[in-house]
């Protein structure tokens, strides 16, 4: 049972991690973010990225490193949650 919960947590975080990566890559292609899929991913990912964009301004006005920091924080939260769940179970 313990491993099932950890497995589900890992899968959810992994899916969200890839959604962020896809959303960032979509910014390189014109008009992809305005498609149905782009808007759907944006609604899922943008609230999380907005937290980091408040504190980390774009470098040179164009390069946004907030998704990199957001991905690192997401990994740390995943590891912390796994540790807490493992200690409880």
Chimera marker file (.cmm) of the C-alpha trace (Angstrom):
<marker_set name="trace">
<marker id="1" x="0.000" y="0.000" z="0.000" r="1" g="1" b="0" radius="0.5"/>
<marker id="2" x="2.811" y="2.388" z="0.908" r="1" g="1" b="0" radius="0.5"/>
<marker id="3" x="4.518" y="1.930" z="-2.431" r="1" g="1" b="0" radius="0.5"/>
<marker id="4" x="1.284" y="2.544" z="-4.334" r="1" g="1" b="0" radius="0.5"/>
<marker id="5" x="0.818" y="5.950" z="-2.701" r="1" g="1" b="0" radius="0.5"/>
<marker id="6" x="4.431" y="6.894" z="-3.389" r="1" g="1" b="0" radius="0.5"/>
<marker id="7" x="4.041" y="5.697" z="-6.976" r="1" g="1" b="0" radius="0.5"/>
<marker id="8" x="0.938" y="7.865" z="-7.510" r="1" g="1" b="0" radius="0.5"/>
<marker id="9" x="2.623" y="10.908" z="-5.974" r="1" g="1" b="0" radius="0.5"/>
<marker id="10" x="5.642" y="10.434" z="-8.236" r="1" g="1" b="0" radius="0.5"/>
<marker id="11" x="3.465" y="10.057" z="-11.331" r="1" g="1" b="0" radius="0.5"/>
<marker id="12" x="1.491" y="13.231" z="-10.547" r="1" g="1" b="0" radius="0.5"/>
<marker id="13" x="4.628" y="15.276" z="-9.995" r="1" g="1" b="0" radius="0.5"/>
<marker id="14" x="6.264" y="13.820" z="-13.106" r="1" g="1" b="0" radius="0.5"/>
<marker id="15" x="3.259" y="14.696" z="-15.268" r="1" g="1" b="0" radius="0.5"/>
<marker id="16" x="3.198" y="18.248" z="-13.909" r="1" g="1" b="0" radius="0.5"/>
<marker id="17" x="6.967" y="18.545" z="-14.451" r="1" g="1" b="0" radius="0.5"/>
<marker id="18" x="6.540" y="17.577" z="-18.107" r="1" g="1" b="0" radius="0.5"/>
<marker id="19" x="3.618" y="19.992" z="-18.509" r="1" g="1" b="0" radius="0.5"/>
<marker id="20" x="5.898" y="22.820" z="-17.408" r="1" g="1" b="0" radius="0.5"/>
<marker id="21" x="8.607" y="21.697" z="-19.841" r="1" g="1" b="0" radius="0.5"/>
<marker id="22" x="6.104" y="21.490" z="-22.707" r="1" g="1" b="0" radius="0.5"/>
<marker id="23" x="4.674" y="24.912" z="-21.830" r="1" g="1" b="0" radius="0.5"/>
<marker id="24" x="8.138" y="26.478" z="-21.886" r="1" g="1" b="0" radius="0.5"/>
<marker id="25" x="8.991" y="24.824" z="-25.207" r="1" g="1" b="0" radius="0.5"/>
<marker id="26" x="5.685" y="26.030" z="-26.656" r="1" g="1" b="0" radius="0.5"/>
<marker id="27" x="6.834" y="29.605" z="-26.112" r="1" g="1" b="0" radius="0.5"/>
<marker id="28" x="9.491" y="29.082" z="-28.775" r="1" g="1" b="0" radius="0.5"/>
<marker id="29" x="6.939" y="28.321" z="-31.499" r="1" g="1" b="0" radius="0.5"/>
<marker id="30" x="4.648" y="31.143" z="-32.639" r="1" g="1" b="0" radius="0.5"/>
<marker id="31" x="0.895" y="30.811" z="-31.968" r="1" g="1" b="0" radius="0.5"/>
<marker id="32" x="1.133" y="27.427" z="-30.233" r="1" g="1" b="0" radius="0.5"/>
<marker id="33" x="0.140" y="28.801" z="-26.845" r="1" g="1" b="0" radius="0.5"/>
<marker id="34" x="-3.022" y="30.257" z="-28.373" r="1" g="1" b="0" radius="0.5"/>
<marker id="35" x="-4.211" y="26.797" z="-29.496" r="1" g="1" b="0" radius="0.5"/>
<marker id="36" x="-6.658" y="24.774" z="-27.420" r="1" g="1" b="0" radius="0.5"/>
<marker id="37" x="-3.924" y="22.525" z="-25.997" r="1" g="1" b="0" radius="0.5"/>
<marker id="38" x="-1.690" y="25.518" z="-25.289" r="1" g="1" b="0" radius="0.5"/>
<marker id="39" x="-4.418" y="27.324" z="-23.409" r="1" g="1" b="0" radius="0.5"/>
<marker id="40" x="-5.299" y="24.206" z="-21.421" r="1" g="1" b="0" radius="0.5"/>
<marker id="41" x="-1.674" y="23.632" z="-20.386" r="1" g="1" b="0" radius="0.5"/>
<marker id="42" x="-1.374" y="27.335" z="-19.620" r="1" g="1" b="0" radius="0.5"/>
<marker id="43" x="-4.338" y="27.188" z="-17.240" r="1" g="1" b="0" radius="0.5"/>
<marker id="44" x="-2.678" y="24.317" z="-15.387" r="1" g="1" b="0" radius="0.5"/>
<marker id="45" x="0.885" y="25.628" z="-15.311" r="1" g="1" b="0" radius="0.5"/>
<marker id="46" x="0.639" y="29.420" z="-15.269" r="1" g="1" b="0" radius="0.5"/>
<marker id="47" x="-0.676" y="29.801" z="-11.671" r="1" g="1" b="0" radius="0.5"/>
<marker id="48" x="2.358" y="27.871" z="-10.371" r="1" g="1" b="0" radius="0.5"/>
<marker id="49" x="4.818" y="29.772" z="-12.563" r="1" g="1" b="0" radius="0.5"/>
<marker id="50" x="3.260" y="33.114" z="-11.586" r="1" g="1" b="0" radius="0.5"/>
<marker id="51" x="4.448" y="32.580" z="-8.013" r="1" g="1" b="0" radius="0.5"/>
<marker id="52" x="8.065" y="32.550" z="-9.191" r="1" g="1" b="0" radius="0.5"/>
<marker id="53" x="7.647" y="35.322" z="-11.749" r="1" g="1" b="0" radius="0.5"/>
<marker id="54" x="6.697" y="37.707" z="-8.937" r="1" g="1" b="0" radius="0.5"/>
<marker id="55" x="10.132" y="37.248" z="-7.354" r="1" g="1" b="0" radius="0.5"/>
<marker id="56" x="12.382" y="36.532" z="-10.349" r="1" g="1" b="0" radius="0.5"/>
<marker id="57" x="12.314" y="39.173" z="-13.077" r="1" g="1" b="0" radius="0.5"/>
<marker id="58" x="13.300" y="38.233" z="-16.653" r="1" g="1" b="0" radius="0.5"/>
<marker id="59" x="16.994" y="38.633" z="-17.417" r="1" g="1" b="0" radius="0.5"/>
<marker id="60" x="17.637" y="41.333" z="-19.963" r="1" g="1" b="0" radius="0.5"/>
<marker id="61" x="13.895" y="41.759" z="-20.370" r="1" g="1" b="0" radius="0.5"/>
<marker id="62" x="13.579" y="38.592" z="-22.467" r="1" g="1" b="0" radius="0.5"/>
<marker id="63" x="15.024" y="35.510" z="-20.735" r="1" g="1" b="0" radius="0.5"/>
<marker id="64" x="12.696" y="34.099" z="-18.099" r="1" g="1" b="0" radius="0.5"/>
<marker id="65" x="14.481" y="31.756" z="-15.689" r="1" g="1" b="0" radius="0.5"/>
<marker id="66" x="11.516" y="31.366" z="-13.344" r="1" g="1" b="0" radius="0.5"/>
<marker id="67" x="10.477" y="28.018" z="-14.914" r="1" g="1" b="0" radius="0.5"/>
<marker id="68" x="13.912" y="26.590" z="-14.075" r="1" g="1" b="0" radius="0.5"/>
<marker id="69" x="13.553" y="27.621" z="-10.449" r="1" g="1" b="0" radius="0.5"/>
<marker id="70" x="9.961" y="26.343" z="-10.438" r="1" g="1" b="0" radius="0.5"/>
<marker id="71" x="11.113" y="22.930" z="-11.681" r="1" g="1" b="0" radius="0.5"/>
<marker id="72" x="13.780" y="22.700" z="-8.965" r="1" g="1" b="0" radius="0.5"/>
<marker id="73" x="11.252" y="23.636" z="-6.285" r="1" g="1" b="0" radius="0.5"/>
<marker id="74" x="8.781" y="21.100" z="-7.678" r="1" g="1" b="0" radius="0.5"/>
<marker id="75" x="11.409" y="18.341" z="-7.380" r="1" g="1" b="0" radius="0.5"/>
<marker id="76" x="12.237" y="19.352" z="-3.802" r="1" g="1" b="0" radius="0.5"/>
<marker id="77" x="8.554" y="19.378" z="-2.857" r="1" g="1" b="0" radius="0.5"/>
<marker id="78" x="8.165" y="15.940" z="-4.435" r="1" g="1" b="0" radius="0.5"/>
<marker id="79" x="11.093" y="14.555" z="-2.439" r="1" g="1" b="0" radius="0.5"/>
<marker id="80" x="9.816" y="16.180" z="0.766" r="1" g="1" b="0" radius="0.5"/>
<marker id="81" x="6.321" y="14.821" z="0.284" r="1" g="1" b="0" radius="0.5"/>
<marker id="82" x="7.687" y="11.326" z="-0.374" r="1" g="1" b="0" radius="0.5"/>
<marker id="83" x="9.754" y="11.579" z="2.821" r="1" g="1" b="0" radius="0.5"/>
<marker id="84" x="6.735" y="12.671" z="4.872" r="1" g="1" b="0" radius="0.5"/>
<marker id="85" x="4.490" y="9.954" z="3.440" r="1" g="1" b="0" radius="0.5"/>
<marker id="86" x="7.172" y="7.319" z="4.025" r="1" g="1" b="0" radius="0.5"/>
<marker id="87" x="7.639" y="8.389" z="7.653" r="1" g="1" b="0" radius="0.5"/>
<marker id="88" x="3.886" y="8.363" z="8.287" r="1" g="1" b="0" radius="0.5"/>
<marker id="89" x="3.314" y="4.956" z="6.732" r="1" g="1" b="0" radius="0.5"/>
<link id1="1" id2="2" r="1" g="1" b="0" radius="0.2"/>
<link id1="2" id2="3" r="1" g="1" b="0" radius="0.2"/>
<link id1="3" id2="4" r="1" g="1" b="0" radius="0.2"/>
<link id1="4" id2="5" r="1" g="1" b="0" radius="0.2"/>
<link id1="5" id2="6" r="1" g="1" b="0" radius="0.2"/>
<link id1="6" id2="7" r="1" g="1" b="0" radius="0.2"/>
<link id1="7" id2="8" r="1" g="1" b="0" radius="0.2"/>
<link id1="8" id2="9" r="1" g="1" b="0" radius="0.2"/>
<link id1="9" id2="10" r="1" g="1" b="0" radius="0.2"/>
<link id1="10" id2="11" r="1" g="1" b="0" radius="0.2"/>
<link id1="11" id2="12" r="1" g="1" b="0" radius="0.2"/>
<link id1="12" id2="13" r="1" g="1" b="0" radius="0.2"/>
<link id1="13" id2="14" r="1" g="1" b="0" radius="0.2"/>
<link id1="14" id2="15" r="1" g="1" b="0" radius="0.2"/>
<link id1="15" id2="16" r="1" g="1" b="0" radius="0.2"/>
<link id1="16" id2="17" r="1" g="1" b="0" radius="0.2"/>
<link id1="17" id2="18" r="1" g="1" b="0" radius="0.2"/>
<link id1="18" id2="19" r="1" g="1" b="0" radius="0.2"/>
<link id1="19" id2="20" r="1" g="1" b="0" radius="0.2"/>
<link id1="20" id2="21" r="1" g="1" b="0" radius="0.2"/>
<link id1="21" id2="22" r="1" g="1" b="0" radius="0.2"/>
<link id1="22" id2="23" r="1" g="1" b="0" radius="0.2"/>
<link id1="23" id2="24" r="1" g="1" b="0" radius="0.2"/>
<link id1="24" id2="25" r="1" g="1" b="0" radius="0.2"/>
<link id1="25" id2="26" r="1" g="1" b="0" radius="0.2"/>
<link id1="26" id2="27" r="1" g="1" b="0" radius="0.2"/>
<link id1="27" id2="28" r="1" g="1" b="0" radius="0.2"/>
<link id1="28" id2="29" r="1" g="1" b="0" radius="0.2"/>
<link id1="29" id2="30" r="1" g="1" b="0" radius="0.2"/>
<link id1="30" id2="31" r="1" g="1" b="0" radius="0.2"/>
<link id1="31" id2="32" r="1" g="1" b="0" radius="0.2"/>
<link id1="32" id2="33" r="1" g="1" b="0" radius="0.2"/>
<link id1="33" id2="34" r="1" g="1" b="0" radius="0.2"/>
<link id1="34" id2="35" r="1" g="1" b="0" radius="0.2"/>
<link id1="35" id2="36" r="1" g="1" b="0" radius="0.2"/>
<link id1="36" id2="37" r="1" g="1" b="0" radius="0.2"/>
<link id1="37" id2="38" r="1" g="1" b="0" radius="0.2"/>
<link id1="38" id2="39" r="1" g="1" b="0" radius="0.2"/>
<link id1="39" id2="40" r="1" g="1" b="0" radius="0.2"/>
<link id1="40" id2="41" r="1" g="1" b="0" radius="0.2"/>
<link id1="41" id2="42" r="1" g="1" b="0" radius="0.2"/>
<link id1="42" id2="43" r="1" g="1" b="0" radius="0.2"/>
<link id1="43" id2="44" r="1" g="1" b="0" radius="0.2"/>
<link id1="44" id2="45" r="1" g="1" b="0" radius="0.2"/>
<link id1="45" id2="46" r="1" g="1" b="0" radius="0.2"/>
<link id1="46" id2="47" r="1" g="1" b="0" radius="0.2"/>
<link id1="47" id2="48" r="1" g="1" b="0" radius="0.2"/>
<link id1="48" id2="49" r="1" g="1" b="0" radius="0.2"/>
<link id1="49" id2="50" r="1" g="1" b="0" radius="0.2"/>
<link id1="50" id2="51" r="1" g="1" b="0" radius="0.2"/>
<link id1="51" id2="52" r="1" g="1" b="0" radius="0.2"/>
<link id1="52" id2="53" r="1" g="1" b="0" radius="0.2"/>
<link id1="53" id2="54" r="1" g="1" b="0" radius="0.2"/>
<link id1="54" id2="55" r="1" g="1" b="0" radius="0.2"/>
<link id1="55" id2="56" r="1" g="1" b="0" radius="0.2"/>
<link id1="56" id2="57" r="1" g="1" b="0" radius="0.2"/>
<link id1="57" id2="58" r="1" g="1" b="0" radius="0.2"/>
<link id1="58" id2="59" r="1" g="1" b="0" radius="0.2"/>
<link id1="59" id2="60" r="1" g="1" b="0" radius="0.2"/>
<link id1="60" id2="61" r="1" g="1" b="0" radius="0.2"/>
<link id1="61" id2="62" r="1" g="1" b="0" radius="0.2"/>
<link id1="62" id2="63" r="1" g="1" b="0" radius="0.2"/>
<link id1="63" id2="64" r="1" g="1" b="0" radius="0.2"/>
<link id1="64" id2="65" r="1" g="1" b="0" radius="0.2"/>
<link id1="65" id2="66" r="1" g="1" b="0" radius="0.2"/>
<link id1="66" id2="67" r="1" g="1" b="0" radius="0.2"/>
<link id1="67" id2="68" r="1" g="1" b="0" radius="0.2"/>
<link id1="68" id2="69" r="1" g="1" b="0" radius="0.2"/>
<link id1="69" id2="70" r="1" g="1" b="0" radius="0.2"/>
<link id1="70" id2="71" r="1" g="1" b="0" radius="0.2"/>
<link id1="71" id2="72" r="1" g="1" b="0" radius="0.2"/>
<link id1="72" id2="73" r="1" g="1" b="0" radius="0.2"/>
<link id1="73" id2="74" r="1" g="1" b="0" radius="0.2"/>
<link id1="74" id2="75" r="1" g="1" b="0" radius="0.2"/>
<link id1="75" id2="76" r="1" g="1" b="0" radius="0.2"/>
<link id1="76" id2="77" r="1" g="1" b="0" radius="0.2"/>
<link id1="77" id2="78" r="1" g="1" b="0" radius="0.2"/>
<link id1="78" id2="79" r="1" g="1" b="0" radius="0.2"/>
<link id1="79" id2="80" r="1" g="1" b="0" radius="0.2"/>
<link id1="80" id2="81" r="1" g="1" b="0" radius="0.2"/>
<link id1="81" id2="82" r="1" g="1" b="0" radius="0.2"/>
<link id1="82" id2="83" r="1" g="1" b="0" radius="0.2"/>
<link id1="83" id2="84" r="1" g="1" b="0" radius="0.2"/>
<link id1="84" id2="85" r="1" g="1" b="0" radius="0.2"/>
<link id1="85" id2="86" r="1" g="1" b="0" radius="0.2"/>
<link id1="86" id2="87" r="1" g="1" b="0" radius="0.2"/>
<link id1="87" id2="88" r="1" g="1" b="0" radius="0.2"/>
<link id1="88" id2="89" r="1" g="1" b="0" radius="0.2"/>
</marker_set>
